[in-house]
């Protein structure tokens, strides 16, 4: 074996603050310390671990830098909730800076969603499937009431579509009972934007959403993982005009899709 050094950079020695932060981080990541729970006060932590208050302060700063705790001066130190929102914001920023488009997101969704739906068919409880159906029905009923009002317009309906549809997607990813799918799915749901079918009336666009969700729920309720993937792949196919519009639309923006014929989309 060669005597050549593997690294010119020496290994960093762990300080007491490093070790204390690591122990508390392990407790947070394992769920022993729950989101919103407060850590013991500095003097109490110092007593429990047999370290100085300065070590506790340094360890707390390390945990805060990792986003695991929130230091509220005059109140205490609290375990933060999931970092998904912060991660989603950073992901969108990174994708925008790299020139990603709405079509990049759509292509990835077309890869992941059929597989996630197959997992839902295999693992979801009847209560979870029923909850997804209820979210879907409520979403469509709310959109229909908005379309029926005299004040409704395309932009208003588009804005009202975003959060409820994201909740439906998240409920589906959650029902896969796969933690990686659930976490990635939450980011997909947050990044997704509605499609503005500018060549359709608001009612026709709503009818598209209704038909899509009804077909999707029928597939999930059939509970057949072997055919669900293929059926979802067919359901998610888009006309060329939609793909072209999404390729021209920066991720995070609403694509405006002009159709040659209104019956080209299903």
Buried (B, 14 or more C-beta within 10 A) or exposed (E): EEEEEEEEEEEEEEEBBBBBBBEBBEBBEEEEBEEEEBBBEBEEBBEEBEBEEEBBBBBBBBBBEEEBBBBEEEEBBBBBEEEBEEBBEEBBEEBBEEEBBBBBBBBBBBEBBBBBBBBBBBBBEEEBBEBBBEBBBEBBEEBBEBBEEEEBEBEBBBEBBBEBBBBBBBBBBBBBBBEEBBEBBBBBBBBBBBBBBEBBEBBEBBBBBBEBBBBBBEBBBEBBBEEBBEBBBEBBEBBEBBBBBBBEBEBBEBBEBEBEEEEEBE
